[in-house]
Amino acid sequence: MIVQVEHAIVDEDGYIIDVAEEIRRVLITRQGSIPMNPLYGSRLYELRDRTFDDETRLRAIQYTHEAIDMWVKRVRCERVEVLPHSSETFVIRAKVAPR
């Protein structure tokens, strides 16, 4: 999975916050896998073992938007691209902007 962040976000102490890592963590976490917060994560796991077609691509875009908008409060998701990487995997590129 590839996540591109075009804007660096700096906190009040001047440290650059790695938003791409936070987004990656949300997207690879299976929703329901954290007992104390079962809604945290994304629904991308539902697309495992599916063929890459238009329906799968649209669901991946939807699930990515949902997860970023819900759990990454410092940014908003502007655009998501889903591209085939091989016959079994795909690449997700997300463009985000600071809130």
C-alpha positions as CSV (number, residue, x, y, z in Angstrom):
1,M,0.0,0.0,0.0
2,I,1.3,3.4,-0.9
3,V,0.1,6.6,0.9
4,Q,1.3,9.9,-0.4
5,V,1.0,13.0,1.8
6,E,1.6,16.3,0.1
7,H,1.6,18.5,3.1
8,A,3.8,18.2,6.2
9,I,1.9,18.9,9.4
10,V,3.8,20.5,12.2
11,D,2.6,20.4,15.8
12,E,2.9,23.3,18.4
13,D,6.4,22.2,19.4
14,G,7.7,22.2,15.8
15,Y,7.8,18.4,15.3
16,I,6.7,17.1,11.9
17,I,3.9,14.6,12.5
18,D,4.0,11.5,10.3
19,V,0.5,11.5,9.0
20,A,1.3,8.9,6.4
21,E,2.2,6.4,9.1
22,E,-1.1,7.1,11.0
23,I,-3.1,6.6,7.8
24,R,-1.2,3.4,7.0
25,R,-1.9,2.1,10.5
26,V,-5.7,2.9,10.2
27,L,-6.0,1.3,6.7
28,I,-4.2,-2.0,7.6
29,T,-6.0,-2.4,10.9
30,R,-9.0,-4.7,10.5
31,Q,-12.1,-3.1,11.9
32,G,-13.2,-5.0,15.0
33,S,-9.7,-6.3,15.8
34,I,-9.2,-3.9,18.8
35,P,-11.4,-5.0,21.7
36,M,-11.5,-1.7,23.5
37,N,-12.3,0.2,20.2
38,P,-14.0,-2.2,17.8
39,L,-14.8,0.5,15.2
40,Y,-11.2,1.6,14.8
41,G,-9.6,0.6,11.5
42,S,-10.9,0.1,8.0
43,R,-13.1,-2.4,6.1
44,L,-10.4,-3.1,3.4
45,Y,-10.0,-6.6,4.8
46,E,-13.4,-7.4,3.3
47,L,-11.8,-7.1,-0.2
48,R,-9.2,-9.8,0.5
49,D,-9.3,-12.7,-2.1
50,R,-11.5,-10.7,-4.5
51,T,-10.7,-10.2,-8.1
52,F,-9.7,-6.6,-9.0
53,D,-12.6,-5.2,-10.9
54,D,-14.6,-2.0,-10.9
55,E,-16.7,-3.0,-7.9
56,T,-13.6,-3.9,-5.8
57,R,-11.9,-0.6,-6.8
58,L,-15.0,1.5,-5.9
59,R,-15.3,-0.3,-2.5
60,A,-11.6,0.2,-1.8
61,I,-12.0,3.9,-2.5
62,Q,-15.1,4.1,-0.3
63,Y,-13.5,2.2,2.6
64,T,-10.3,4.3,2.4
65,H,-12.3,7.6,2.5
66,E,-14.4,6.3,5.4
67,A,-11.4,5.2,7.5
68,I,-9.3,8.4,6.9
69,D,-12.2,10.7,7.6
70,M,-13.3,8.9,10.7
71,W,-9.9,8.2,12.4
72,V,-7.3,10.7,11.1
73,K,-8.6,13.9,12.6
74,R,-5.7,16.1,11.4
75,V,-6.4,15.7,7.7
76,R,-9.2,15.3,5.3
77,C,-9.2,12.9,2.4
78,E,-9.4,14.7,-0.9
79,R,-8.8,11.9,-3.4
80,V,-8.2,8.2,-3.4
81,E,-6.7,6.2,-6.4
82,V,-6.7,2.4,-6.4
83,L,-4.4,0.8,-9.0
84,P,-3.7,-2.8,-9.8
85,H,-0.2,-3.9,-8.6
86,S,-0.4,-7.6,-9.6
87,S,-3.2,-10.1,-10.2
88,E,-3.7,-10.4,-6.4
89,T,-2.9,-7.0,-4.9
90,F,-3.6,-3.3,-5.5
91,V,-2.0,0.0,-4.5
92,I,-4.0,2.7,-2.7
93,R,-2.9,6.3,-3.1
94,A,-4.5,8.9,-0.9
95,K,-4.3,12.6,-1.3
96,V,-5.0,14.4,2.0
97,A,-5.1,18.0,3.1
98,P,-4.8,19.5,6.6
99,R,-8.1,20.3,8.3
